[in-house]
Amino acid sequence: MFSKISEKKFSENWGGKREGSGRKTKYEKTKVMRIPEKYSEVIKALIEHLDQTAELDQNYKPVESDPVFIRSLKDKKQDITFKTSPKS
């Protein structure tokens, strides 16, 4: 009672790291960072704000994000906003 999968012979190239494999990013180069877990939503909000304002040029007024509520590492309440000002 063997399945077809167990009978299939896999090549030696099966799995592992391969050049060009994996999901492609919509950004340029990316960087892995360790951040405090409580700041993850703020970082996501910053990236979203930057994506939404990527097309701004000098013909637009500065754009400010909605506030994102967080608690600091010392547990203080904070509202964080981001402002993008186009430069010529």
N, C-alpha and C positions, 0 to 999 in steps of 0.2 A: 504494500500500500504506500508506494512512494509517489510524491507529487512530481509533476513535470519540472518544477523549479529545482528540486533536489537532484534531478537527473542531468540538468543542464550544466555543462562545464563552462566555468567563467575564465576569461582570459586573465593573465597575470597583471594586466593593466586595470583591472576592476578596482574601483574605489581609490581612496587616497588623494593627495594633492596633485592637481594637473594644471599646467599653464593654461590660462584663459577660461578655466571652468568657474562656475559659481555665478551668483546673481550680479549683474552690472549695476553700478550706482548711477543715480541721476545727477550726482554732483561730480566735482573733479576728484582729486585724491581725498581719501577719508582718513581719519585718525581715531584710534581706539583710546578712550580715556576712562579713568575711574572717577566717578563723581559721587557725592553723597546721594543716597536714594531719594531723599526728600527734595532734591533739586532737579530731578529728572523731568518733571512736568514743565518747569521753567525753561529748561534747555530745549525741550520739544516746542514750547511756545515761541522761543527765540528763532528757531529754525523755520517754523511756520511763518512767522512775521517776515523774515528775510526772503522766503520764497514768494510771499504775497507782494512784496515791495520790490522785487528784482527788476521790474521794468520801469521804475521811476526815473525820470530825468529832470533837468532844471525847469521844465514846464509845469511841474507838480509842486504842490505844497508839501511840507513834511507830514509824514503819516505816523501816528502813534497807535500802538497796540492797545487792546483791552487789558486792564490790569489782571495779573495772575497772582493769586494769593498763595503765599508760602509761609513757613515758619523758618526762622534762621537756625543755624546750628546751636544757638543759645536759646532756642524756642521762642523767639520774639516774633510777633505777627508782622508781616510785610506784604505790601502790594508792589509787584514789579511790573513796570511798563517798558516798552521798547519804542524808540523814536528813530525813524529813518529820514534823514534830510538829504535830498539829492544835491550833488555838487556838479558844477559845470566842468 
